Amino acid sequence: MIKSMTGYSKIIENYEDCSIKIEIKSLNSKFLDAKIKLPKLFNHLEIKILSMLREKLVRGKVDVYVDITYNKTPKIPKINNLMVNEIVTILNDLKNRHGINDDIKIEHLLKFDDVLFFEENEELEETISNYILKTFMLSISKLDQMRIFEGDMLKNDLLEKLDKLKQLVKSIDLKKDAVLIENYEKIKTKIQSLMTNTIDHERLYQEAAINAEKMDIEEEVTRLKSHITHFLNIIEHEFPVGKKLDFMCQELFRELNTIGSKTGNTEVIEAVVEGKNIVDKLREQVQNIV
């Protein structure tokens, strides 16, 4: 199964006590890298949300934004009347001692710490916490659907490129015997030019055959076919696949590189160059996959 790492979702849900807006943006990353921005009162939900992200998205650079519009306040304002009485007493004493005629105003009192404080509405806070998690599940499901949709497009592109690579490998396979004979003749000619007038023909052919065998590309062609089959199997039957496919791209590139270094056949070298170009494009696409 193929999923893209990129995606975006935005969900706004209206509840009796509040309205919740959640945006999630996902980009490419080797690992799960999540930044979650919650209203301060609900920071305790970060661990749960991170766990949900890890389970659903696996990896990617993910930004989560949670915004709440309250219909009921989750914090109830309270006045510390005992402290106000003490402050008023002290201020009045100060006025009398120093002949100050100014009135004591509310703004003067509110400048003192803890005169006004907020008492948490725990029942409402718990209710809104559940709303946030519910809305988040809707948002992450919407994001996942987008990643699946983009993943399908990536899959089609990968299959198209793999088919082209498969055809190139087939063309190389058809030329491998000719490449072996070509290498044999080149080595035989080189050995002949280095030998004295007394030629041991049996030894000549033996040495030429041994060296030509070392330059045979049959094993590399066989491994390329196997890698392509494995690549297709991963796409169809496994998840997550991004890291595995990236490794397979490295193996495909390695085999093509070896074939290129073993032969001087123009047609094979051209096929190798085109094949390496296809693998580079495969690797670029694989970087976008979970």
Residue pairs with C-beta under 8 A, 6 or more apart in sequence:
1 151
1 238
1 239
1 241
2 151
2 152
2 154
2 155
2 158
2 235
2 241
2 289
2 290
3 144
3 147
3 148
3 150
3 151
3 239
3 240
3 289
3 290
4 146
4 147
4 148
4 150
4 151
4 153
4 154
4 288
4 289
4 290
5 26
5 27
5 28
5 29
5 59
5 60
5 147
5 242
5 288
5 289
5 290
6 26
6 27
6 28
6 60
6 147
6 150
6 288
7 24
7 25
7 26
7 143
7 144
7 146
7 147
7 150
8 23
8 24
8 25
8 26
8 143
8 146
9 22
9 23
9 24
9 139
9 140
9 142
9 143
9 146
10 21
10 22
10 23
10 24
10 139
11 21
11 22
11 135
11 138
11 139
11 142
12 19
12 20
12 21
13 19
13 20
13 131
13 134
13 135
13 138
15 128
15 131
16 71
17 70
17 71
17 72
17 124
17 127
17 128
17 131
18 68
18 69
18 70
18 71
18 72
18 128
18 131
19 68
19 69
19 71
20 66
20 67
20 68
20 69
20 128
20 131
20 132
20 135
21 65
21 66
21 67
21 68
21 69
22 64
22 65
22 66
22 67
22 132
22 135
22 136
22 138
22 139
23 63
23 64
23 65
23 139
24 62
24 63
24 64
24 65
24 139
24 140
24 143
25 62
25 63
26 57
26 60
26 61
26 62
26 63
26 143
26 147
27 60
27 61
27 62
28 60
28 61
28 287
28 288
29 59
29 60
29 61
30 59
31 59
32 53
32 54
32 57
32 58
32 59
32 60
32 62
33 60
33 61
33 62
34 50
34 53
34 62
34 63
34 64
35 62
35 63
35 64
36 46
36 49
36 50
36 64
36 66
37 63
37 64
37 65
37 66
38 45
38 46
38 49
38 66
38 132
39 66
39 67
39 68
41 74
41 75
41 120
41 125
42 66
42 68
42 125
42 128
42 129
42 132
44 129
45 129
45 132
45 133
48 133
49 64
49 133
49 136
52 133
52 136
52 137
52 140
53 62
53 64
53 140
56 140
56 141
56 144
57 140
57 143
57 144
57 147
57 290
58 240
58 290
59 240
59 242
59 290
60 290
64 136
66 132
66 136
68 128
68 132
72 121
72 124
73 121
73 124
74 120
74 121
74 124
74 125
74 128
75 118
75 119
75 120
75 121
76 118
76 119
76 120
76 121
77 116
77 117
77 118
77 119
78 116
78 117
78 118
78 119
79 115
79 116
80 114
80 115
80 116
80 117
83 112
83 114
83 115
84 109
84 115
87 109
87 112
87 115
88 104
88 109
91 104
91 108
92 104
94 100
95 101
95 102
95 104
109 115
110 116
147 290
150 288
151 289
151 290
154 285
154 288
154 289
155 235
157 285
158 235
158 245
158 282
158 285
158 286
159 232
159 235
161 278
161 281
161 282
161 285
162 228
162 231
162 232
162 282
164 278
165 228
165 252
165 275
165 278
165 279
165 282
166 228
168 271
168 274
168 275
168 278
169 221
169 224
169 225
169 228
169 275
171 267
171 271
172 217
172 221
172 224
172 259
172 268
172 271
172 272
172 275
173 221
173 225
175 265
175 267
175 268
176 216
176 217
176 218
176 221
178 265
179 215
179 216
179 217
179 262
179 263
179 265
179 268
180 212
180 213
180 215
180 216
180 217
180 218
182 263
182 264
182 265
183 211
183 212
183 215
183 216
183 262
183 263
184 208
184 209
184 212
186 264
187 207
187 208
187 211
187 212
188 204
188 205
188 208
191 204
191 207
191 208
192 199
192 204
195 204
215 262
215 263
216 262
217 258
217 259
217 262
217 263
217 268
220 255
220 256
220 258
220 259
220 262
221 259
223 251
223 255
224 252
224 255
224 256
227 248
227 251
227 252
227 255
228 252
230 248
231 245
231 248
231 252
234 241
234 244
234 245
234 248
235 241
235 245
238 244
239 290
240 289
240 290
241 289
241 290
242 286
242 287
242 289
242 290
245 282
245 286
245 289
246 283
246 286
246 287
249 279
249 282
249 283
249 286
252 275
252 279
252 282
253 276
253 279
253 280
253 283
256 272
256 275
256 276
256 279
257 272
257 276
259 268
259 272
260 268
260 269
260 272
260 273
260 276
263 269
